[in-house]
Amino acid sequence: MENIANLREWFGVVDSNHTGNITAPQLQRAFSIGNLEFSISIVQQMIRMYDFDKNGTMSFEEFVALNKFLLKVQQAFADLERGRGYLGTDDAYEALIKVGFSLDSPAFYTVCESFDKNKSGKFRLDDFISLSIFLQSARNLFNSFDTAKQGRVTLDLNQFVFCAANCRI
């Protein structure tokens, strides 16, 4: 319960307009205070991922759900960064498995190339969070089409365009 109280206090500070919802720029500023730098598109993706009422902002309950996911991602990162402040590619793969993502090698290396900003094979925490947010968003979108829960979908062009537009970074 103490964590919920802390989150409510933090949310109240971020919700400077006292609307009960925070916007992407507000959430981005809050992350930057904690030394996590995310592009506005990644922050918008975080909001879309947990925007259960689809109003384009994040309520406190949605914020708690995002926080739970981020704690899981941060713990996986901490378990494998070994005091270096980054994950190597092999460590990133193992950390993604801890978070719940199991990708084959071609998919993993392709997505890593997109999130390895410096092309160094090193993922800082914010890079790893961005990668995890992308994968969770992609999973959520995939699951919305995989209604039979078989791990396969068939899309027509309109559905594919919808998916591509919703997974943009």
N, C-alpha and C positions, 0 to 999 in steps of 0.2 A: 504493500500500500504506500510505503514511503516513496517508491519510484513514481507512482501515479501522481502523488502530491507534487513531486519535483517537476514532472512533466507538465502538470497543470500550471504551475508557476511559470515555467519556461514558455509555455504556449501563450499565457497571458501577456508576457513581455513582448513576444513576437507579434501577437494580435494587437498592434498599437491602436487600431481603430475600434477595438472592443466589439467586433461584429460576431465573434464566435467562430470565425473562419479566417484562415490565413491564405494569402496569395503566393504565387511562385516567387515574386521578388522579395517578399517578407521572409519566406523560408530560405531563399538563397542567402540573404543577409545574415540570418541566424546561423547557417552553416559556416559562413566566412568568419564569424566571431569565434567559432570553434576550430578555426584553421583548416576547414575543409572547403576547397574551392570547386564548385560545380558550375558548369555552364547553365544558363537559364533553361536550355532545352532539357537537360538532365533533371533539373528540379521540377520542370513541368511534367516530365515523364513520371517522377516520383508521385506527384499529385494525381496524375491520371491513373496510376497503378492502384492507389488506395482511395480514389474519389468514388466511394460507394453510392453516393446520391447524385453523382454526375453533374454537380453544379460548378465545376472548374476551380474550386477552392478546397481547402482541407479543414475539416472540423476537428475538434479535439479527439473524438473517437477514431477518426481516420488517421490522425497524427500518431495516436498510440499504436495503431497497427503498423504504420511505417516505422516507428521506433523499434518495435519488436523485430521486424525484418532487418533493420540496420544493425541492431545489437548482434543478431545471429551472424551477419556478414563480418562485422568487426571482430567477433570472437574467432571466426575461422581464420581471418587475417592474422590476428595476434598469435594464434596457435602455431603458425607456420613462418612468421617473418623473422624469427630468431635474432631479434635485436638489431636487424639491419635497416628497418624502416621501409622495406619493400619486400615483395614476393618475386622470385624468379618465375619463369614460365611453368616449370614443373610444380613448384609450390602453389602457383595460382590454380593449376588444374586440380590439385589435391584439395585446396581450400574450396573450390567450387563444388566438389563432391560433398564436402562437409556441409555446405549451404543447401545442397539438395539438387544440384545440376550435374547431370551425367551426359557429356557430349562426346561424340566420336572425335578422333584426331583432326580430320579436315574441318569440321565445324568449330572445334576449339581453337585451332591455330588461326583460322580466318577471323573469328570474333576477337581474338587477342590482338591481331594486327590493327584492328579498328580502335582499340582502347589503349594501346601502348603508344602514348603521345610522342615520346622521344625515340621510339623504335630501338629501345635499349634492352628489351626483354625483362624489364623491371616494372612492377606495378606498385605504386604507392597506394596508400589506403583509399584516397579519393578515386584513383583510377579503378581499383578493385570494386569499390562501391558502385561506380558508374557501370562497370561491366555486369555486376550482379543485378542492378536495376534493369538494364537492358534485357538480360536473360529472363528475369521474372516477368517483365512486361510481355516479352515474346511468348513465354509459357502461358500467361493469362490469356493472351489473344488466341494462341493455338488451341487451348482448352475450350474456348468459346465455340470453335468450329468442330472440335472432336467430341461431339455429343455422345457418341457410343463409347468413349473412353478406350479406344483401341490403339492410340498412339499414331494414328494416320488420319489425314484429312484430304479431301478433294475440293479444290476451289475453282470457281469460274473466274473470269477476268475481273469482274466487279468485286468479288470477295478478295481476290489477290490485291487489287488496288487499295481496298479498304485496309487490309493487313499492312501493306507497305506504308500507307499514310499514318497508321497508328504506331508503327515501330520506328519511326524516324527519330534520329538523335540530333 
